[in-house]
Amino acid sequence: MSETSGASLWKATDETLARPVGAWTFADGFSRTSEVVRAARAASRVSDARVTQVFDADESGPTPYVVQEWISGTTLSDLLRNGPLEPERAAGLIAEAAEALAAAAQVGIHHLRLTPDKLVWSVGGAVKVIGLGLDAALHNITVDDPQGTDAQGLGRLLYAALTGYWPGPEATALRPAPIVSGRPCEPAQVVAGIPDVLNTIVCRAAFPESGYPPLRTPQELVDALADVPRVVPIPMAQVASPPPPPRGTSRISGQLDVAAAASSTPRTSRSSRHRTPQATEGSLTNRILIGAVALLVFVAVVMGAWMLGSSMRDTSGTQTADVPGDKSEETELVVLTPVGATGFDPPPAGDNSEHDDKAPNTIDGDPSTHWNTEGYNSAAFGNYKDGVGLLIDMGTEVEIHEVDITFGSGTYSAELYVRNDSGGAPGEDEKPVWQGAGVTGKVPIKLDEPATGQYVVVWFVSPLSQDGGKYRGTINEVELRGIQ
């Protein structure tokens, strides 16, 4: 749970969809409950999956609440714990956030309180901007130029990603940016190797009064970053190695390191020299006996191996018997090549057509291309079918061990089936080989048991993600590994 001056955010579980959600509740007397609920409802109109999705908001009952997506991941502050990001990764991260805020601005929603903790690299492998609309309502923030405020906030986030310092007035987990002549130093003055184009973009956005042509909206920042090389995903921040222990102590607090203590002990007294253990006749005898036993064991092992090999030869002396289990242990998984892919919308609820022309994009090896379902009026497929999916034809029966599915923007609930029949929708008697709720981005799947079949079905179940006023499921790439 976290609290914000009378408002509390709780982690809860949506038992219907078996997924974690965040639930805002409000203390009696909290003066901004209505404003927060209205802001949440407004934020729910933003269809971009890179902002926190609002599922429900209500103040008509005795207990007002807001239910939203629960985001797990690594904040920008955490990513910068060991230093700044590579310029291309910093540009990729901020460009994604800028695109999300540009989409929000189109429906009149703004953030107004961007800090490093509001930008998250989720565990599902996606950029998430948290607090859109709600943070401003919680803290009673209003400005005359909301788009300019968000553009400046994005510029400050890019500054932080490039340098590891925070140039804004807010208190954050990052160190404040160095100041010269009353203004933060430019990024290139703080960290060597920052490209001039990124240094200029930061100054134009973060410091609109610096003399550079200012970037005044998130969309202008998106346009400025359009030609800048950028890399996503962002790698997780590495945990720094613990420092070496002080001399004379171990890593376990309070215990002495015996070796270090011994090496630091002066050896000036006769008594300390006499404590050094000396070789004795008994110990020499013991070593001889141990060596003899070791030699006997070695000879026995060699003889046993020779006899085992002899017993495995057939009468011709040229062939050896297979040892059970060797074949499976030596077999390496290979990437399996499908022969085709189509949309999967089987009757009676479906019409056997679900953007079939785009389906081959999921097996072309290019994650920048994609297939998506038709657009539905609700997250539950318009309430007239149980699911839709993608059907991948392997051409012949194969044994599948691992699958990587790269989903598009948004979070999904999906199932995976391996079968020899390309016919009807999965029924109650057909068990999926994998199920996922709230998945997004690249999802590596290792099956508990290998599955055999000619067809692989990625089956979307409710809910789908909102995209441009409709609800869709999107898959960029599917890679299958197993035995042909």
N, C-alpha and C positions, 0 to 999 in steps of 0.2 A: 504494500500500500504506500502511496505517496500523497502528501497533502499540500494544498496551495491556498492558504488564507481562507479556510472555510469550505473548500472543495476537496474531496478525497477521491483518488483514483485507485480502484481495487482490481486485482486480477481475478477473474471468474472463469467459469466454464459454461459454454453453450452446450447443454446436454443433448439438444436435438441434433446438432451438427458435430458434436464431439470436438470442439475447438476452443482454445483460450480466447477470451475477450477482455477488454478493459471496461470497467463500469465506474462512471463518475457519480458520486452522491454528494449532497450538499448539507452542511450543518444548518440547524435552525437559526434564522436570522442572517444567513448569508445574503448579502444585498444584491448579488448579481446573478442569481439563479436563472431568471428569465432571459437575461442577455446571453448566458452560456448556452442554454437550451436552443435559443434562436440561432446562435452562431453554429451550433452543431448541426441543426437542420439545414442551414445554408451550406455548410461544408459537405453535407451528404450529396449535394448536387455536382460536386467535382468528380468526374468519372476517371481521372488519372489514377492508376493503381500505385503511383509513387507517393501519394499522400495517405495519411491515415484514413481508412474507410469508416464512416459512421453508419451503424446499423439501426439505431433507434434513439429517439430523444423525446421525452415527455415530461410535462410539468402539471398535467391536469389532475393527477392523483395526489394522495397525501405525501408520497415520497418522489420528488422529481429525480430524474436520472438521465444519463446519456450512456449508451452502449456503443463501443467502438472496437475496431480491430486492435488486437494486442500485438505489439511489435517487439520481437526479440532480436537482438543483434548487437553490433558494435558501433558506438557513437563515433563521430569525428574526433572528439576529445580522446577516446581510447585508441583510435587509429594513429594518433599523433603522439602517443605516449613515448615512443622511441625515436621521435624525430619526424621531419616533414615527409610528405609523400613524393614520389617521383612526379615531375611536372605533368606527364601525360596522364597519370592516374588522378592527380588533383583536378586536371581539366575535365576528365571524364566524370568524376563524381559531382562536381559543381554544375556541369552542363546538364546532367540528369535532373538535379534539383531545380535548376532554372527552367527546364522544360515543364516540370510539374507545376511550378508557381505561375508560369505563363498560361498554362491551361486553366488554373484556378482563377487567374485574373480575368479571363474571358467571361466568367460567370459572376464577377464582382466579389470574389473571395480573396483575402490577402492574409499574410502571416503576421507581419509587423514586429516579430520578436525572434528573429533568427539568431541562434547561437550554436556553437559546435555540438551541444547536446541535442539539438533538434534535427540533426542530420544523422541517419543511421544506415549502416550497411547490414541488412537483415541476415538472419541465419539461412534464409532461403536464397540468398545471393541477389538481392535487389536493393536499390537505393530507396530510402523512405524518408520523407519529410514529415515530422510529427508536430502536432500542435496547430495545424492550419486553422485559423479562425478562432479556435477555442482559447489559445493562449492570450490573444489580445482581449477577448471578452473576460477572461478570468482576472486579468490585471488592469482592466479598464483603460486600454491603450487605444487612442484615436489619433489620427494624423491627417493633415490636409492633403498629402501626396502619398497614398498607400503604395502605389507601384514604385515610386522613387525610393520609399523606405525599404521595400523588399529587394530592389535592385542593389541598394547599398549593402543590405545584409548579405546578399549572395557574394558581393565583392569582398566583404570581410571574411566570409567562409573560404573563398578562394585564397585570400591572403594567408589565412591560418593553415590551409592544406599545403601551401607552398613553403611556408616558413616555420610552422609550429608555434607561432605567436598569434595573439588575438589583438586586432587593432581597434576594437570597439570599446565603449565605456563600460560595458557590462562586466561583472565579475564572472569569470569562467575558470575551468580547470587548467587552461593554458596560461602561460606567462604573458603579461602585457607586452605589446610590441614596443621596441625602442623608439623614443621620441627625439626628434631633432627640430628645433625652431617651432616647437609647439605642435608638430604634426608627426604621425608615425612614419618611420623610414619606409621607402619603397621596398617591395619584396626583394628585388635584385641587390639592394644595399645590405640586406640582412643575410641572404643565402646566395652563394655563388652558383652559377649555372642555370638560373631561371631564364627561360627564353624571353626575349624582349617583348614579343607579342603578348605573353601572359602577364608580364610586368605592367604593360600598358593597360590591358583589360582590367586588372585589379585597380589601378589608379583611376581609371575612368568610372568604375562602379563604386569603389569603396570611398574615394575621396573626390566627390563631385566638384569641390571648390579648388582643386589642385592645379587648374589650368589646362588639364586634358579635356577633350570633348567628352562630356559626361554620358554615361549609359543610365537612362532614367526609368527603364522598365525591365522586368525579367525577360521579355521577349527580345529586347535589344541586346541583353547579355547572351541569350541563346544565339542570336545572329552573329554576334562578335566571336563566339566560340565555335561557330559552324565549321570553319576551316582549320581549326587547331587540332593537331593529332591528339587523340584521347584514347585511354585504355580503361575498359571495365571488363571483368569485375575488379574490385579493390581487394587486395589480399588482407587477411586478418592481421592485426598488429601482432608482432612477435613479442613474447614475454622475455624481458631482459634476463640474462643469466645472473644468478645471485652473486654478489661480490665475494671475493675470497675472504675467508675468515681471518680475523686478526691473529697475529702470531701468538701461539700458546693457547689458542682456544679452538674447539671443534665447532661444526655447524649446529650442534645440539647445545642450546644455551646452557651455560653454567658448567659444562664438562671440559676437562682439560684434554688437549690433544697430546697423547703420550709421546709420539714421535717428535713433535715440535718441542715439547718440554725437555725431552732427553737431549736433543741436539743443542739446546741452549744452556744445559747444565754444565758448569765448569768442572773439569776433571783434574784437579790439582792434588787431591789427597790420595795417599797410598791405599786407603780403604776402598775408595771408589774403583781403583784399578783392580783390586783383588776380587771385586764382585763380578768381573767379566767371566762368563762360563768358559771352561777349557775342555777340549776334547779328551775323553777318557778311553781306557781300553774297552770298557763295557759298551760305550756308544759305538766304537769302531766295529766291534763284533756284531752289534745289532744291524749296522749298515750292511755288512757282508751278508747276513742272513736275509735281509730284505731284498738285496740285489739278486740272490739266488732264487728266492720265491718268484720275483718278477720275471726272471728268465724262464722258469718252468711254466709260468702262466702264458708267456708269449709263445713258447713252443706248442703248448696245448691248443692255443687259439689257431695257430697256423695249421696244425694237423687237422683240427676240426673243420676248418674252412676247406682244406683239400679234400677231405672225405665227403663233405656236403656237396662239393662240386662234382666229384666222381659219381655220387649217387644220382645226380640230376641229368647225367648224360644218358642218351638212349643207346641201343646196341650198336649203332653205327659210329658213335663217338663224335658225331659232328653237330648235333642239335642239343639244346638245353631246354628243360621244361620251364614254362612261364611261372613266375611266382605270383600268387594271387595278390591283387591290389596294386602291383607295379604299374600297370597300364593307366589306371585312373590317376595315379599320383604323378605320372610323367606327362600326361596330356595337358597342353597349354590351351587356354581359351583364346579364341580368335574372334575378330570382328566379323559378324555375320552380315552378308549383303542381301537385302530384300530384293525381290523382283518387281515390287510395285506397292503403292499405297493409295487408298481411296478414303473419302469420308464415309462414315458408318452411321446411317440413320434408318435402321430396319423397320419395316411395317410391323404391326398395324399402325402404330403412332407416327412412324416416319414415312418418308417418301423415297427412300433409297438414294437420296442426293443431299450431300452436305459439303458443298464447295469441293467436289472431287478434283477439279482442275488444280487446286492449290495443294492437295495432299502430297504429291511427290516432293514438295519442298521440304518435307520432314525427314527425308532419307537421302538428301542430296549432299550431305556433308558440309553444308553452309548454314551456320546458325543465324545468319542475317536474314534468311528467307523464312517464311512461316506458312502455316495453314491455320485457319480459324473456322469455328462453327458458324452457322447462320446467326444473325442477330435476333435475340428473343426479347419479348416485352417484360420478362421478369427473370430473376435469377434461377427460377425453377422451370426453365424451358417453356415459359408461357402457360405453365400449369396444365399442359396437355400431353406430356411425355415424361418418362423417368430419366432419360439421359440420351446423349449422343456421343459419338466417338470417332476415332481414327482406326482404320483397319489396314494392317501391314501384312502383305503376302510374302512369305519366305520362299515360295516356289516348291518347297518340299519339306518334309518333316525334319525339324532341327531340335537340338537340345539347348535350351536357353538358361544361362546361369546369371547373367548380369544385364541390366538395362540402364542407360542414361537417358532421361527425358528432360529436355529443356523447354519449360513452359514460358509463355510470353508474359507481359506485364500483367499483374493481378495475382490474386491467390485463388486456388482451386481445390476442389475435392475430386479425386480421380481414382480409378481402379484399373488394374492391369490383368488381362486374361490371355492365356495361351491355349489354343484349341486347334482342332483339325476341321472345324466347320466354320464357314464364312457366313452362316445364315443369321438367325434371329438374335435379338438383344439378349444380353446375359439374364438368366433367370435365377430364381431363388435356389435352384439345385446346382447352380454352377458357381464355384467358389473362385474368387480372384486370387491370383498369385501374389498380389500386392495391393494395398490400399493406402491412400494418403489424404490427409485433410489439411487445408491451409497451406498447400505447397505452392512454391513460386520459383522462378529461375531454373537453374540446372539441378535436377534431383537424381543423384546416383542411387540405384536400386540393386541390392544383392539378394537374390531369391534365397529363401530358407532351404528350399529343395529345387533342383533343376526341373524345369518344365518342358515338356515335349509337345510339339505341334507345328502346324504349317502357318497358322495365322496368329498374329499378335493384335490385341485390341486394347487401345488406350480409351477408357470409357469415362467421360465426364458425368459426374453426378452433381446435384445441386449443392452449393450455389455456383453460378458462373460469375464472372467479373463484369462490371459495367464498363462500357466502351462507347462513347459518343451517343449516349441515350439508349443504347441497346446492351444486352447481356450476351457475352461471347466467351468461348474457350479458345485459347491459342496455344499452339505447339510449334516451336521453332525447329527442333531436331530430336530424332530418336536414334540412339545407337544401341545395338544388341550384341552381346558377346556370349559365346558358348561353343558348342561342338557341332560342326556341319554334318 
